[in-house]
Amino acid sequence: MAKAIMVQGTMSNVGKSLIAAGLCRIFKQDGYRVAPFKSQNMALNSFITSEGLEMGRAQVMQAEAAGILPSVLMNPILLKPTNDVGSQVIVNGEVLGTMSAREYFRYKKKLVPEVQKAYDTLAGENDILVIEGAGSPAEINLKDEDLVNMGMAKMAKAPVLLVGDIDRGGVFAQLIGTVELLEEEERSMVKGLIINKFRGDKTILDPGIKMLEEKIGIPVIGTAPYLDIQVEDEDSLTERFDRNEEIGLIDIAVIRLPRISNFTDFNPFENIPGVSLRYVRHPYELKNPDLIILPGTKNTMEDLLWMRESGMEAVVLKAASKGTLLFGICGGYQMLGETLSDPDKVEAGGSIKGMGLLPMDTVFAPSKTRTRVQGAFGSFSGVWEPLSHKNLEGYEIHMGESCLRQEAHPAASLIDAVTGKEKTDGACYENVCGTYVHGVFDREEIAEAVIEAIGRKKGIDVSAMSGIDFAAFKETQYDILAAQLRKHLDMKRIYEILEEGI
């Protein structure tokens, strides 16, 4: 049975996911069979496994760091917010239903056996499990029936490392306040503190660390630096949205929809020299990009109405009419069509007009498509010609189907990994292209083909603007992360904590 260690945080976005990933990599490098685990994840970034099951991307990233294939056992409960007060509840990779926050709070104790079963199965297959918490263990209004922070630590009998974010300020108050709000039994489970995202001269921090340890009697086992590691972020708190990039030789603008999902689709473009990738929230920010991307969304119809009401749709349509390239993925692809209909009230119900840029119609249905796919783009003329016959692979997560009208051409031919059946996907029409396939740009040749299409249209030489093997690139990032944590955390003490348990 595996030994376990748990990474909790003083709040969301303190770096729990990265710390957990780094520990997974270190344990792997040291010869252990290691797997990540997070009982409940709330995120719009999700992933489809080879079995066609859905899980959070943070545990996929951590599984990559551990050198193993992702499994829904690593994330038995995934909550995907559909609006401000409700979420789609996914259990063991399957949709259970949509619940309000109060409904889920009442229901979740029924899921404890599923969490325990997933954990026990993973524990039986590995030497070490690195468990990640969610938010803060000091949310005293949520402590009843907790199954993701201290409740999970008790279930797994896992010692806890508590992470605070010094970059936001107030890290000592974060750590002391969190510990003080824990019950005595819970406090005894916290075996080490980590100060994360530190910049500057650590000797200036040392007196504060000494006082912190004296006040709460828990050792600080490391001060991790602020790391610019290019791996996939957990949720919409990602700093990618706040970057003020200078416009590069090639400018790509992603529309930051209110319920944007799977924005990790666009990470490969960040690593191509001369390309700027911007996330745009307001119409005035759009300016004159070379490519506009409409990303996935958890609520296509409501986000399309936001586009319409905010004025974003108008500026995108104006850009498209001038020949600007437009690419839609999943919900963004659905928006580009003529009509969107929801007879079964999967989203808001009713029908609305689409953006009218692709000759196709979408009808939502209660069943969710969840599968991995591989195939190739079709034969294109015109601006998208560089994509012709390029191999692609990725995964689909969507509600509903889109039917092309006669004047539209499918973008790709695919093989469904779950059913083994061949099918067509997406559509291309003049300067507009769309697909249901997430991860479509991860293959180096696809990202480069998009850049080549832009270069041809602008009349510039982009031959030196080459992409990278994104999978190989991520491997180097995990190694850098592990090396930095080895340098700045007391790994000897962490191994002792792991061995001693609680």
N, C-alpha and C positions, 0 to 999 in steps of 0.2 A: 504494500500500500504506500502511495506517495506521501512524502512530507510536503507540507504546504507553508507558504508565506504569503501575507496579504499586504497590498499597497492601498492605503486609504489616503484621502486628501482633506484639507481643511475647507475646500470648496471645489466647485467645478473648474476645470481648465488650469489646475495647478501643475499638471504634468504627470499625473498618475499613469496614463497610458504609455508614455515614453519610458518612464522609470520601469514599469512592468515589462515592457518590450526589451529594455536593456538587460534586465535580470534574466529574462528568458535566453537572450543571446549568450550571456556570460555562462549560465549553467550548461547550455548546449556546448559551448567551447570547452568547458571543463569535463565533458564526457558524459553528462547526465541526460536521461530522457526527460524532457521538460515540456509542459503544455500550459497555455494560459487558460484562465477561467474568469468569467464575469457572469454572475447569476442573472442579472437584469441590466440591460443596456437601453438607454433612450437616445435614439439617434435616427436621422434620416439617411445617413450613409449606410447602406447595407450591401450584402454580397450573397451570391447564390453558389452553393457548394455543388460538387459533381453529382450529388443525388437530387439536385433541384430543390434544396432547402435553404431558407433565408436566415442570415445571421448578421450581427453587427460587424462593421469593417475594422473596428479597433482590435477585436480578437483575431481577425484575419491577419492584420499587420503583426500582431504578437506571435501568431503561429508561424508566419514567415521568419520572424526573428529566431524562433525556436527550431526552424528547419523542418517543420512538419506541415502536412496538409490541414487546412481548416476544417473543423467539424462543428455542427450545431451543439454538440456536447459542451463546447467551450463557451456558449452563450445561449442557454436554454430559453431565456425570455428576452424578447426584443420589443420595445415600445416605439412605434413610429407615429409621432404627433400628426394628427389630421387637421387640428385647429388648436385654438388656445386652451381648450379645456378637455380635449379628448385625444385618444390615440388608438391606432390599430395595434392589437395585442397579438404577437406572434410567439407561439410556444413550440419548442423543438422544431423550428423551421417552418411550421404551418400556421396559417392565419386562424386564430381562435375567434376573433371578432373585433368590433370597435367599441370601446368603452369610454365613458367620461372618467375623469380623474377620481371622482368619488366611487363610481362603480368598481373601478379597478382596485382601489384601496380596500374595499370590502371583499373583493374576490381573491386577491393575490395569495391569501393564506392557503387556498386550495392548490396553489402551484408549488408549495414547499416540497411535496414528494417528487415532483418533476425535477426540481433543482437538485435535490439530494441524489436522485438516480443518476442524473448527468454527471454530477461531481464524483460519485462513487465509481462510475464507469471509467472516467478519465484517471482517477486516482489508482485504479487497478492496472492501468496501462503504462504508467509513468513513474519516474523516480521523484520528481518535484513538480508541484503545481504552483504557479504564480497567479494569485487571485487579485483581481482589481475591484475596488469599491466604486461607488458612484456618488457624486456630489460630496456631501459631508456626513460623517457619523453623528454630528451634533445637531441634526435637524430634529429637535425634541418632539415636534408635532408628528413626526413620521416614524418614531421609534417602535411603536406597536406594530407587530407583524413584520418587522424589518427582515428582509432576506437578501440584502445586497451589501450592507456594511457590517456592523458588529453582529447582527444576526447571522450573517454568512460566516464570519470569523468563528463564532461559537459552533456553528454547524460543522465546519471543517477543522475545528480545533487548531486554528492558524494564528501564529503570532503576527502582530500588525506593525508595519512601518507607516508612520504618518508623515505626509508630505505637505509642506507649506510653500507658497510662492512669494519670494522676496521681491520679485520684479514689480508686483502690484503695490508693495508697501505694506507695513503692518504685519510682517511675518511672525513676530514674537506674540502679538495679540492673537493672530490666527491660531498658532499652535497651543498657547496657554489656554485660550478660550475654549478651543475644541476639547482639550483634555479635561478641563474643569466641568464641562457639560456632560461628560460620560459618567455612567454609573461606576461604582468602585470596581466591580468585576470586569467591566469593559476597560477601565483605565489600566488594570493590571495586564491586559493583553497587548497594550502598546509597548513594544520593546525597543523602539528606536525612532528618532525623528530625522527627517531629511529636509534641509533648506534647499529649495530648487530655484533655478533661473537667476543665479547670482552673477553680478557683473562688478568687477573692481578688485580691490586689494582685500583679501580675506583677513589679514591681520587686524584690520579695522573692525571686522565683524566679531572677532574672537571674544572680546569681553562680553558682548551680548549673548553669545552662545553659552559662556560660563554661567551667566546669570539665569538664562533660560533653564539650563540643566539643574541649577540649584533650586529654582522655584517649583519645578514639577517632578524632579527626580527621574527623568527619562533621558538617556544619553542622545546627543546629536551624533548620528553615525555617518554624516557626510554633508557637504555643501556642494551641490552640483551646479556647474556653471550654466549660463544661458547658452543653449546649443541650437545652432541653425541646422537641424537635421531634417533632410527632405524625405520624410515618410508620411503616410496617409493619416490625416487628422481624424479625430473621433467625431466631432460634431460641428455645428455652425458657429461655435465660439472661436473657430480657427482664426489665427492672425492673418491668414491669406486675404481675408475680406477687407482688412484694414490697411493693406499695403498701398502706398502712393507711388506706384511705379512710374518712372519716366517712360515716355512713349518710345518704343524701340523702332528699329527699321521696319519690323512687321508688328502691327498692333492688333491684338485679339481682345475683344470685350465679351465677357460672360455676363448675361443679365442675372443679377442677384435677386431671384424671385423670393417672396416671403417664406415659402416652404421648399426652398431649394434642397435637392437631395443628390447624393452621389457626385458632389462637386470634385471628388478625387479623379473623376474622368479626365480632367484637364491638366492634371499635374505634369504629364510629359512635356507639355509646351513650355513649362517654366525652365526646363533644362536645355533649351535650344538657344544658343547665343544669338543675340539680335532680336529676339522675340519678347515682347511685353505681353503679359496676361493680366488683364484688369477685371475686377468684379464691379459692376455698375449698378447702382441702386436708383439713381435719379436721372431723368431724361437729359439734363444739362451735362451730365458726366460722360455721355456716350461719345460725343465729339465725332471723329471721322475714322473709325476703326477699319481695318482691312477685312476682318472677319467678326461677325456677331454670332455668339453661341447662345441658344436657348437650352438651358440644362433641364435635368429631370426635376420633378416636383412631386410632393405627396398629395397635392390637390390641384390638378390641372385646371379645372374650370374656375376655381376661385382665384388662382394665380393669373389666369388669363384676364379675368375681370379686373384684377389689380393692375395689370399691364395697361388695360383700356382706361381705367379711371385715373391712373397716375400720369398718363400721357406718354408712357414708355412705348406702348404699341405704335403710336403715331410716328415717333421718331425712328423706330425700327422699320416700319413700312416705308417711310421716306428714304431711308438708307438703302433698303432693298430695291426700291424703284430706280435708284441711281446706279444699281449694279453691285452694291456691296455684297460680299458673300455671306450667306446665312446658313448655319448648321444647327439642327435641333436633335436632341437626344431624349428619347422616352417621352415624358410629359411635354417637353419642349417641341418634340416632333409632332405630337398630337395637336398642339396649339397652331401649328403652321397650316393645318388643313382648312377645308371649307366649313365643316360643321362638327360639333361635338355634342353627342346625345347621351343622356343618362337615364334611361327608362326605369331602371331598378333602384335609383337613388343611391348608387355606390358612392357618389360624391354629394353634389348639391341637388341632383335631380333636374329634369327638364332638358332643354337644348339651348345651345348658344352658337352664334356664328364664330368660326375660327378666324385666323388672320388672312386666310384666302391666298396663301403663297404656294401651297402645294395642292394639286387636284386630288384630294382624298377626304374621306369622312371617317370619323371615329365614333364608335358606340361602346360605352362602358358596360361591363358585365360583372356580376358578383365574383366570378372565379378569377383568381390571380394567376397570370403566367409567370412561372419561376423555372428558368432553365439556363443551362450553359449552351453556347452555340459556337460553331466555327464555320467558315466558308470563305467567300470572296466577293468583292465588289463586282458589279457588272461592267459592261463596256460603255464608256461614256465618251461623248464628244463635247466640245466646248470647254468651259472653265474647269470642270471637274475631271477632265481627261487624265490627269496624273494618278487619280485613284483607280483607274481601270484595272481590273483583274488582280488587285492587291488582296492578299489573304488577310482575313480578320478573324478575331475570336473575342469572346466576352460573355456577358450574361444578360438575361432579360428579367426584369421585375416590373410588371405593369398590369393594370386592370383594363380590359377592353381590347378591341381589335380595330385596326384601320384598314379601310377598303379603298383602293386606288380607283380613280376615274380613268377613262380611256386614254387621256392625253399624258398621264403620268407613267413613269418607268420605275420599276423596283430598283432600289439602291444595291441590293446584294442578294445572293443565293446562299442559304445557310442549311446546316444540318443540326437538328435539335438533339443535344447530347442525351436527353432523358428519354425521348421517344424514338430517336434514330431516324425520324422522318425529315425529308427535304422540304424547305419552304422558302418563300421570298420574304424580304424584309425591306422596310423603309421606302423612300422615294426620292428621286432627284428631278428637278424641273428648273431649267435655266440656271440661275445663280443660287438656288435654294436646294438644300439636301437635308434629309432626316433619316434617323434610324432608331430602333428600339434597343440597340446593343450598347450596354454600358461597358466601359473599358476599351472601346473601339480604337482609341488613340494610343493604347499602351504599346502596340507593336511599332517598332522604330520606323518601318517603311510607311505606315499609315500617317503618322505625324509628319514625316518628311514630305509625303505626297501632298498633304494639305498646305504645307509651307510652299511647295513648288507651285501649286495652283495659285496661291496668292502672289508669288514672285512673278509668274508669267503675266498675271493680270496687271501688275504694277510696272512690268517691264524692267525688273531688276534681277541681278544674278544672286541666287540664293544657294548656289552649289556648296558654299562653305558653311551654310547654316544647317549642319547635320544634327539629327536627333541622337538618342542613345538607346541602348538596350535597357529598358526601364527596369526589368526584373534584376538584371546584373547590377544596375545602379543602386537599387534598393539594398542589395546584399552589402555593398560597400558602406552604405549609410548605417546599417545595423552593426557592422564591425566598428565603425567610428563611435557610435553610441556606446557600445560595450566598452571600448577602450577608455572613453571619457569617464564612464561610471566606475570602472576599475581604479582609475586615477584619483577620483574625488570621493568615493564611498569607501567605508571600511568593510571590504568584502570578507575579511577574516571574521569580523563580528557578525556580519549577516549570515555567514555559514553557521556560526555558533547559535544564533537565534533560531535558524532553521532546524538545527539538530535538537535544541532544547525544547522547542515547541512551547506549549502553555500549560 
